[in-house]
Amino acid sequence: MKKLSILLLTVFFTLSMSAQELDSLKSIMDNKHEPSRTEERSQTKSPDSDTWLPVIVEEDDDGVNVRVMEKEVVKVIEDGDSTYVKIGDKGMIQILDHPDSTSIRVGDKEIRIVENNSNTRIKFGDYHDREVRIKNPKFRGHWAGFEWGINNFLDTDNELSHEDMADLNTGRSWVINLNFAQYSLGFGTSHIGLVTGLGLEMNNYFFDEDITIIEFGDYVIADPLSGNVMKSKLTTTYLRIPVLLEVQFPNTVRSKRVFLSGGIVAGLKLGSHTKVVYDDDGGKNKDKNRDDFNINPFKYGLTARIGFGNISFFGDYYISTMFVKDKGPELHPFSLGLAMNF
């Protein structure tokens, strides 16, 4: 198995050599020319020699190295029933010989060649052998992705508020998060680490009554609407940054793990506006008012996630209030929803 792997890989890499070098290599592999020791010495003296070999195979107690033009391109290491093939500086292919089959593993994927009497079957699938020891495993958390959920407010007693502006139509008050950047820092294992990144949070707060909000003096109040109001909402957009501690278990394959994460999240307001859609004698109309409405320009809170694979449930609760202190009602935004991670 080892010799076959080396031969195939050697042929692959020598395809990029010049025609003269290929002819020299082919003649040696076909045993058409067996150089004497004097010729061997002359071939290894200088790469400028006409008979210098472009591909060198070295074998020792640790394994086999295949070098092309002084650069190591393939390294084969045998350990018991396993054969490890490293190509260049990246990637590790594991080849295992079993009594009735051969497995080729790359990352968490496996090709299994099963021989049964005169039949040969090839199977493709995921590899999740818990006994495999991976050196310097890389941790990758769950933040980047798309999230959708519902919004609402809690008052100072941590209850759903029913003040005029806080009495929301929860079924239409949606939050949409697009987390577009992620950085993971592992603790020497692929199962636990810290996660941070960047994301956009877009909140829609649909009022249950025919109202909108305005600034009266230096305070935000609810302003009743007249006529046939079809919908009225407040929209806010934030750029946010999380710091999460995440634990994944128990599988060695990330896509088959349960994960728990929790931590803090902070947001910087990018914009806010109200929108009222109403119907009058002239037909359907809409009014949009862009203002800051005394909304906190910076917010911070707690966030948590639980999921399996790339699907999870999330919850965000903001300790900071929706509006600047003493310039609006004391309300704490929260959201719950479903996340699909990249």
C-alpha positions as a Markdown table, in Angstrom:
| # | Residue | x | y | z |
|---|---|---|---|---|
| 1 | Met | 0.0 | 0.0 | 0.0 |
| 2 | Lys | 2.8 | 2.4 | 0.9 |
| 3 | Lys | 4.7 | 1.8 | -2.3 |
| 4 | Leu | 1.6 | 2.1 | -4.4 |
| 5 | Ser | 0.8 | 5.5 | -2.7 |
| 6 | Ile | 4.3 | 6.7 | -3.2 |
| 7 | Leu | 4.4 | 5.7 | -6.9 |
| 8 | Leu | 1.1 | 7.4 | -7.6 |
| 9 | Leu | 2.0 | 10.6 | -5.9 |
| 10 | Thr | 5.4 | 10.6 | -7.5 |
| 11 | Val | 3.9 | 10.3 | -11.0 |
| 12 | Phe | 1.5 | 13.1 | -10.2 |
| 13 | Phe | 4.2 | 15.5 | -9.2 |
| 14 | Thr | 6.5 | 14.6 | -12.1 |
| 15 | Leu | 3.9 | 15.5 | -14.7 |
| 16 | Ser | 4.9 | 19.1 | -14.3 |
| 17 | Met | 8.5 | 18.5 | -15.2 |
| 18 | Ser | 10.0 | 19.1 | -18.6 |
| 19 | Ala | 10.0 | 16.4 | -21.3 |
| 20 | Gln | 13.7 | 15.7 | -20.9 |
| 21 | Glu | 13.3 | 15.2 | -17.1 |
| 22 | Leu | 10.3 | 12.9 | -17.7 |
| 23 | Asp | 12.2 | 10.8 | -20.1 |
| 24 | Ser | 15.0 | 10.4 | -17.6 |
| 25 | Leu | 12.6 | 9.5 | -14.8 |
| 26 | Lys | 10.7 | 7.0 | -16.9 |
| 27 | Ser | 13.9 | 5.2 | -18.0 |
| 28 | Ile | 14.9 | 4.7 | -14.4 |
| 29 | Met | 11.4 | 3.5 | -13.3 |
| 30 | Asp | 11.4 | 1.1 | -16.2 |
| 31 | Asn | 14.8 | -0.2 | -15.2 |
| 32 | Lys | 16.1 | 0.6 | -18.7 |
| 33 | His | 19.1 | 2.3 | -17.1 |
| 34 | Glu | 20.6 | 1.3 | -13.8 |
| 35 | Pro | 23.3 | 3.8 | -12.9 |
| 36 | Ser | 26.5 | 2.6 | -11.3 |
| 37 | Arg | 27.7 | 4.1 | -8.0 |
| 38 | Thr | 30.0 | 6.4 | -9.9 |
| 39 | Glu | 27.0 | 7.7 | -11.9 |
| 40 | Glu | 24.9 | 8.0 | -8.8 |
| 41 | Arg | 27.6 | 10.2 | -7.2 |
| 42 | Ser | 27.8 | 12.3 | -10.4 |
| 43 | Gln | 24.0 | 12.6 | -10.4 |
| 44 | Thr | 23.8 | 14.0 | -6.9 |
| 45 | Lys | 26.8 | 16.3 | -7.1 |
| 46 | Ser | 25.1 | 19.1 | -8.9 |
| 47 | Pro | 21.5 | 19.9 | -10.1 |
| 48 | Asp | 23.0 | 21.3 | -13.3 |
| 49 | Ser | 24.2 | 17.9 | -14.4 |
| 50 | Asp | 22.3 | 16.4 | -17.4 |
| 51 | Thr | 21.6 | 13.2 | -15.4 |
| 52 | Trp | 20.4 | 14.9 | -12.2 |
| 53 | Leu | 17.1 | 13.4 | -11.0 |
| 54 | Pro | 14.2 | 15.8 | -10.5 |
| 55 | Val | 12.5 | 13.4 | -8.0 |
| 56 | Ile | 14.3 | 11.9 | -5.1 |
| 57 | Val | 12.8 | 9.3 | -2.8 |
| 58 | Glu | 14.4 | 8.9 | 0.6 |
| 59 | Glu | 13.5 | 6.1 | 3.0 |
| 60 | Asp | 14.5 | 5.8 | 6.7 |
| 61 | Asp | 13.2 | 4.5 | 10.0 |
| 62 | Asp | 10.7 | 7.3 | 10.3 |
| 63 | Gly | 9.1 | 6.9 | 6.9 |
| 64 | Val | 9.6 | 7.9 | 3.3 |
| 65 | Asn | 10.1 | 11.4 | 1.9 |
| 66 | Val | 9.6 | 12.4 | -1.7 |
| 67 | Arg | 11.4 | 15.5 | -2.8 |
| 68 | Val | 11.2 | 17.5 | -6.0 |
| 69 | Met | 14.0 | 19.9 | -6.8 |
| 70 | Glu | 15.2 | 19.9 | -3.2 |
| 71 | Lys | 11.7 | 20.6 | -1.9 |
| 72 | Glu | 9.8 | 18.1 | 0.2 |
| 73 | Val | 6.4 | 17.5 | -1.4 |
| 74 | Val | 5.3 | 14.2 | 0.1 |
| 75 | Lys | 6.1 | 12.6 | 3.4 |
| 76 | Val | 4.8 | 9.1 | 4.3 |
| 77 | Ile | 4.9 | 7.8 | 7.8 |
| 78 | Glu | 3.9 | 4.3 | 8.9 |
| 79 | Asp | 2.5 | 3.7 | 12.4 |
| 80 | Gly | 1.1 | 0.3 | 13.0 |
| 81 | Asp | -1.8 | -0.3 | 10.6 |
| 82 | Ser | -1.9 | 3.3 | 9.7 |
| 83 | Thr | -0.1 | 5.2 | 7.0 |
| 84 | Tyr | 0.0 | 9.0 | 7.1 |
| 85 | Val | 0.6 | 10.9 | 3.9 |
| 86 | Lys | 1.5 | 14.6 | 4.2 |
| 87 | Ile | 1.5 | 16.7 | 1.0 |
| 88 | Gly | 3.6 | 19.9 | 1.2 |
| 89 | Asp | 3.0 | 22.0 | 4.3 |
| 90 | Lys | -0.7 | 21.4 | 4.4 |
| 91 | Gly | -3.1 | 18.6 | 4.8 |
| 92 | Met | -2.8 | 15.1 | 6.2 |
| 93 | Ile | -4.2 | 12.0 | 4.5 |
| 94 | Gln | -4.6 | 8.9 | 6.7 |
| 95 | Ile | -4.6 | 5.5 | 5.0 |
| 96 | Leu | -5.5 | 2.5 | 7.2 |
| 97 | Asp | -5.3 | -1.2 | 6.2 |
| 98 | His | -8.0 | -3.4 | 7.6 |
| 99 | Pro | -8.3 | -7.2 | 7.2 |
| 100 | Asp | -11.1 | -6.8 | 4.6 |
| 101 | Ser | -10.9 | -3.1 | 3.7 |
| 102 | Thr | -8.9 | 0.0 | 3.2 |
| 103 | Ser | -9.9 | 3.5 | 4.6 |
| 104 | Ile | -8.6 | 6.8 | 3.2 |
| 105 | Arg | -9.4 | 9.7 | 5.5 |
| 106 | Val | -9.0 | 13.4 | 4.8 |
| 107 | Gly | -10.2 | 15.6 | 7.7 |
| 108 | Asp | -13.7 | 14.3 | 8.8 |
| 109 | Lys | -14.4 | 12.6 | 5.4 |
| 110 | Glu | -13.7 | 8.9 | 4.7 |
| 111 | Ile | -13.5 | 6.7 | 1.6 |
| 112 | Arg | -13.7 | 3.1 | 2.5 |
| 113 | Ile | -12.8 | 0.4 | 0.0 |
| 114 | Val | -14.4 | -3.0 | 1.1 |
| 115 | Glu | -13.3 | -6.2 | -0.5 |
| 116 | Asn | -15.7 | -9.2 | -0.1 |
| 117 | Asn | -14.8 | -12.3 | -2.1 |
| 118 | Ser | -14.8 | -11.1 | -5.7 |
| 119 | Asn | -16.8 | -7.9 | -5.0 |
| 120 | Thr | -15.3 | -4.5 | -4.3 |
| 121 | Arg | -17.5 | -1.7 | -2.8 |
| 122 | Ile | -16.5 | 1.9 | -2.3 |
| 123 | Lys | -18.3 | 3.9 | 0.4 |
| 124 | Phe | -18.2 | 7.6 | 1.1 |
| 125 | Gly | -19.1 | 9.2 | 4.4 |
| 126 | Asp | -18.1 | 11.2 | 7.5 |
| 127 | Tyr | -15.4 | 9.9 | 9.8 |
| 128 | His | -16.0 | 10.3 | 13.5 |
| 129 | Asp | -13.8 | 7.8 | 15.3 |
| 130 | Arg | -13.4 | 9.0 | 18.9 |
| 131 | Glu | -10.1 | 7.2 | 19.4 |
| 132 | Val | -8.3 | 9.3 | 16.8 |
| 133 | Arg | -5.7 | 11.7 | 18.3 |
| 134 | Ile | -5.4 | 14.9 | 16.4 |
| 135 | Lys | -2.4 | 17.1 | 17.1 |
| 136 | Asn | -3.2 | 20.8 | 17.7 |
| 137 | Pro | -7.0 | 20.5 | 16.9 |
| 138 | Lys | -8.5 | 23.7 | 15.7 |
| 139 | Phe | -11.6 | 25.1 | 17.5 |
| 140 | Arg | -14.3 | 26.7 | 15.4 |
| 141 | Gly | -17.2 | 28.3 | 17.2 |
| 142 | His | -20.7 | 29.3 | 16.1 |
| 143 | Trp | -21.4 | 33.0 | 15.5 |
| 144 | Ala | -21.2 | 33.7 | 11.7 |
| 145 | Gly | -24.6 | 33.1 | 10.1 |
| 146 | Phe | -28.2 | 34.2 | 9.7 |
| 147 | Glu | -30.6 | 34.7 | 12.7 |
| 148 | Trp | -34.3 | 35.4 | 12.8 |
| 149 | Gly | -36.5 | 35.8 | 15.8 |
| 150 | Ile | -39.0 | 38.0 | 17.7 |
| 151 | Asn | -38.5 | 41.2 | 19.7 |
| 152 | Asn | -40.2 | 42.6 | 22.8 |
| 153 | Phe | -39.5 | 44.7 | 25.9 |
| 154 | Leu | -39.2 | 43.9 | 29.6 |
| 155 | Asp | -39.9 | 46.5 | 32.2 |
| 156 | Thr | -38.1 | 47.1 | 35.5 |
| 157 | Asp | -39.9 | 44.1 | 37.0 |
| 158 | Asn | -38.7 | 41.9 | 34.2 |
| 159 | Glu | -42.2 | 41.5 | 32.9 |
| 160 | Leu | -43.7 | 42.2 | 29.4 |
| 161 | Ser | -44.5 | 45.9 | 29.4 |
| 162 | His | -47.9 | 47.1 | 28.2 |
| 163 | Glu | -47.3 | 50.8 | 28.2 |
| 164 | Asp | -48.5 | 52.5 | 25.1 |
| 165 | Met | -45.3 | 52.4 | 23.1 |
| 166 | Ala | -44.2 | 49.1 | 24.7 |
| 167 | Asp | -47.4 | 47.2 | 23.8 |
| 168 | Leu | -46.2 | 45.4 | 20.8 |
| 169 | Asn | -47.6 | 43.0 | 18.2 |
| 170 | Thr | -45.0 | 40.3 | 19.0 |
| 171 | Gly | -45.9 | 38.1 | 16.0 |
| 172 | Arg | -44.8 | 40.9 | 13.7 |
| 173 | Ser | -42.0 | 42.4 | 15.7 |
| 174 | Trp | -39.0 | 40.6 | 14.1 |
| 175 | Val | -35.3 | 40.7 | 14.6 |
| 176 | Ile | -33.0 | 39.8 | 11.7 |
| 177 | Asn | -29.3 | 39.4 | 12.4 |
| 178 | Leu | -26.6 | 38.9 | 9.8 |
| 179 | Asn | -23.3 | 37.9 | 11.5 |
| 180 | Phe | -20.8 | 38.3 | 8.8 |
| 181 | Ala | -17.4 | 37.9 | 10.6 |
| 182 | Gln | -16.1 | 35.4 | 13.1 |
| 183 | Tyr | -12.9 | 34.7 | 15.0 |
| 184 | Ser | -12.4 | 31.6 | 17.2 |
| 185 | Leu | -9.7 | 31.1 | 19.8 |
| 186 | Gly | -9.4 | 27.5 | 21.1 |
| 187 | Phe | -8.0 | 26.3 | 24.4 |
| 188 | Gly | -5.8 | 23.5 | 22.9 |
| 189 | Thr | -8.8 | 21.5 | 21.9 |
| 190 | Ser | -11.5 | 21.6 | 19.3 |
| 191 | His | -14.3 | 21.4 | 22.0 |
| 192 | Ile | -14.0 | 24.6 | 23.9 |
| 193 | Gly | -12.9 | 28.2 | 23.2 |
| 194 | Leu | -13.8 | 31.8 | 22.8 |
| 195 | Val | -15.7 | 33.3 | 19.9 |
| 196 | Thr | -16.0 | 36.9 | 18.7 |
| 197 | Gly | -16.8 | 38.7 | 15.5 |
| 198 | Leu | -19.1 | 41.3 | 13.9 |
| 199 | Gly | -22.7 | 41.4 | 13.0 |
| 200 | Leu | -25.7 | 43.5 | 12.0 |
| 201 | Glu | -28.8 | 43.6 | 14.1 |
| 202 | Met | -32.0 | 44.9 | 12.6 |
| 203 | Asn | -35.0 | 45.2 | 14.9 |
| 204 | Asn | -38.7 | 45.9 | 13.9 |
| 205 | Tyr | -41.0 | 46.9 | 16.8 |
| 206 | Phe | -44.6 | 46.8 | 15.6 |
| 207 | Phe | -47.0 | 48.8 | 17.8 |
| 208 | Asp | -50.2 | 47.0 | 18.7 |
| 209 | Glu | -52.1 | 50.2 | 19.0 |
| 210 | Asp | -52.5 | 53.0 | 16.4 |
| 211 | Ile | -49.6 | 55.0 | 17.7 |
| 212 | Thr | -46.1 | 56.1 | 16.8 |
| 213 | Ile | -43.4 | 57.7 | 18.9 |
| 214 | Ile | -42.2 | 61.3 | 18.9 |
| 215 | Glu | -39.9 | 63.5 | 21.1 |
| 216 | Phe | -42.0 | 65.9 | 23.2 |
| 217 | Gly | -39.6 | 68.4 | 24.8 |
| 218 | Asp | -36.7 | 66.1 | 25.7 |
| 219 | Tyr | -38.7 | 63.0 | 26.4 |
| 220 | Val | -40.1 | 60.2 | 24.1 |
| 221 | Ile | -43.8 | 59.7 | 24.2 |
| 222 | Ala | -46.5 | 57.7 | 22.3 |
| 223 | Asp | -48.4 | 59.8 | 19.8 |
| 224 | Pro | -51.9 | 58.6 | 18.9 |
| 225 | Leu | -52.7 | 58.2 | 15.2 |
| 226 | Ser | -56.0 | 58.9 | 13.5 |
| 227 | Gly | -57.5 | 57.4 | 10.4 |
| 228 | Asn | -57.2 | 53.9 | 8.9 |
| 229 | Val | -53.8 | 52.9 | 10.2 |
| 230 | Met | -52.6 | 49.7 | 8.6 |
| 231 | Lys | -49.3 | 49.4 | 10.4 |
| 232 | Ser | -46.9 | 51.4 | 12.6 |
| 233 | Lys | -43.4 | 50.4 | 13.7 |
| 234 | Leu | -40.1 | 51.5 | 15.0 |
| 235 | Thr | -36.9 | 50.1 | 13.3 |
| 236 | Thr | -33.4 | 50.2 | 14.7 |
| 237 | Thr | -30.1 | 49.0 | 13.3 |
| 238 | Tyr | -27.0 | 48.1 | 15.3 |
| 239 | Leu | -23.5 | 46.9 | 14.6 |
| 240 | Arg | -22.6 | 44.4 | 17.3 |
| 241 | Ile | -19.7 | 42.6 | 18.7 |
| 242 | Pro | -19.9 | 39.4 | 21.0 |
| 243 | Val | -17.5 | 37.7 | 23.3 |
| 244 | Leu | -18.7 | 34.1 | 23.9 |
| 245 | Leu | -17.5 | 31.1 | 25.7 |
| 246 | Glu | -18.5 | 28.0 | 23.7 |
| 247 | Val | -18.4 | 24.3 | 24.6 |
| 248 | Gln | -19.0 | 21.5 | 22.0 |
| 249 | Phe | -19.6 | 17.8 | 22.8 |
| 250 | Pro | -19.2 | 14.9 | 22.4 |
| 251 | Asn | -18.5 | 14.0 | 18.8 |
| 252 | Thr | -15.1 | 14.5 | 17.0 |
| 253 | Val | -16.9 | 15.8 | 13.9 |
| 254 | Arg | -18.0 | 19.4 | 14.4 |
| 255 | Ser | -21.2 | 19.0 | 12.3 |
| 256 | Lys | -22.4 | 16.3 | 14.7 |
| 257 | Arg | -21.9 | 18.1 | 18.0 |
| 258 | Val | -24.2 | 19.7 | 20.5 |
| 259 | Phe | -22.9 | 23.1 | 21.5 |
| 260 | Leu | -23.6 | 25.6 | 24.3 |
| 261 | Ser | -22.3 | 29.2 | 24.2 |
| 262 | Gly | -22.9 | 32.3 | 26.3 |
| 263 | Gly | -21.4 | 35.6 | 27.0 |
| 264 | Ile | -21.8 | 39.3 | 26.4 |
| 265 | Val | -22.8 | 41.3 | 23.3 |
| 266 | Ala | -22.4 | 45.0 | 22.7 |
| 267 | Gly | -24.0 | 47.1 | 19.9 |
| 268 | Leu | -23.4 | 50.5 | 18.3 |
| 269 | Lys | -26.5 | 52.2 | 16.8 |
| 270 | Leu | -26.3 | 52.9 | 13.1 |
| 271 | Gly | -29.8 | 54.3 | 12.6 |
| 272 | Ser | -33.4 | 54.4 | 13.6 |
| 273 | His | -36.7 | 55.4 | 12.1 |
| 274 | Thr | -40.5 | 55.1 | 12.4 |
| 275 | Lys | -42.8 | 54.1 | 9.6 |
| 276 | Val | -46.6 | 54.5 | 9.5 |
| 277 | Val | -48.7 | 53.0 | 6.7 |
| 278 | Tyr | -52.3 | 54.2 | 6.4 |
| 279 | Asp | -55.2 | 54.3 | 4.0 |
| 280 | Asp | -57.1 | 57.5 | 3.1 |
| 281 | Asp | -59.3 | 58.7 | 0.3 |
| 282 | Gly | -56.2 | 59.0 | -1.9 |
| 283 | Gly | -55.2 | 55.4 | -1.4 |
| 284 | Lys | -52.3 | 53.8 | 0.5 |
| 285 | Asn | -49.7 | 56.1 | 2.0 |
| 286 | Lys | -46.7 | 55.8 | 4.2 |
| 287 | Asp | -44.8 | 58.2 | 6.4 |
| 288 | Lys | -41.2 | 57.6 | 7.4 |
| 289 | Asn | -39.5 | 59.7 | 10.1 |
| 290 | Arg | -35.7 | 59.3 | 10.6 |
| 291 | Asp | -34.6 | 60.4 | 14.1 |
| 292 | Asp | -32.7 | 59.2 | 17.1 |
| 293 | Phe | -35.8 | 59.2 | 19.4 |
| 294 | Asn | -33.5 | 59.3 | 22.4 |
| 295 | Ile | -32.5 | 55.7 | 21.7 |
| 296 | Asn | -29.3 | 54.6 | 23.4 |
| 297 | Pro | -26.5 | 54.9 | 20.9 |
| 298 | Phe | -24.7 | 52.1 | 22.7 |
| 299 | Lys | -26.2 | 49.0 | 24.2 |
| 300 | Tyr | -24.8 | 45.9 | 26.0 |
| 301 | Gly | -26.3 | 42.7 | 27.3 |
| 302 | Leu | -26.2 | 38.9 | 27.6 |
| 303 | Thr | -26.5 | 36.4 | 24.9 |
| 304 | Ala | -26.8 | 32.6 | 24.8 |
| 305 | Arg | -27.1 | 29.8 | 22.2 |
| 306 | Ile | -27.8 | 26.1 | 22.2 |
| 307 | Gly | -27.7 | 24.0 | 19.1 |
| 308 | Phe | -26.7 | 20.9 | 17.1 |
| 309 | Gly | -24.5 | 21.1 | 14.0 |
| 310 | Asn | -25.3 | 24.4 | 12.2 |
| 311 | Ile | -28.8 | 25.0 | 13.7 |
| 312 | Ser | -29.3 | 26.6 | 17.0 |
| 313 | Phe | -31.7 | 28.7 | 19.2 |
| 314 | Phe | -30.5 | 32.0 | 20.5 |
| 315 | Gly | -31.6 | 34.5 | 23.1 |
| 316 | Asp | -30.4 | 38.1 | 23.7 |
| 317 | Tyr | -31.3 | 40.3 | 26.7 |
| 318 | Tyr | -30.0 | 43.8 | 26.9 |
| 319 | Ile | -29.1 | 45.1 | 30.4 |
| 320 | Ser | -28.9 | 48.7 | 29.0 |
| 321 | Thr | -32.3 | 50.4 | 28.4 |
| 322 | Met | -33.8 | 51.1 | 25.1 |
| 323 | Phe | -33.9 | 54.8 | 25.7 |
| 324 | Val | -31.4 | 57.2 | 27.3 |
| 325 | Lys | -32.0 | 57.5 | 31.0 |
| 326 | Asp | -34.6 | 60.0 | 32.0 |
| 327 | Lys | -35.4 | 60.6 | 28.3 |
| 328 | Gly | -37.8 | 57.8 | 27.8 |
| 329 | Pro | -39.5 | 54.8 | 29.5 |
| 330 | Glu | -37.2 | 52.3 | 31.2 |
| 331 | Leu | -37.5 | 49.3 | 28.8 |
| 332 | His | -35.0 | 46.5 | 28.2 |
| 333 | Pro | -35.1 | 44.9 | 24.7 |
| 334 | Phe | -34.9 | 41.1 | 24.3 |
| 335 | Ser | -35.1 | 38.7 | 21.4 |
| 336 | Leu | -35.5 | 35.0 | 20.9 |
| 337 | Gly | -35.1 | 33.0 | 17.7 |
| 338 | Leu | -33.5 | 30.5 | 15.3 |
| 339 | Ala | -30.0 | 30.7 | 13.9 |
| 340 | Met | -28.4 | 29.0 | 10.9 |
| 341 | Asn | -24.6 | 29.1 | 11.1 |
| 342 | Phe | -22.2 | 29.3 | 8.2 |
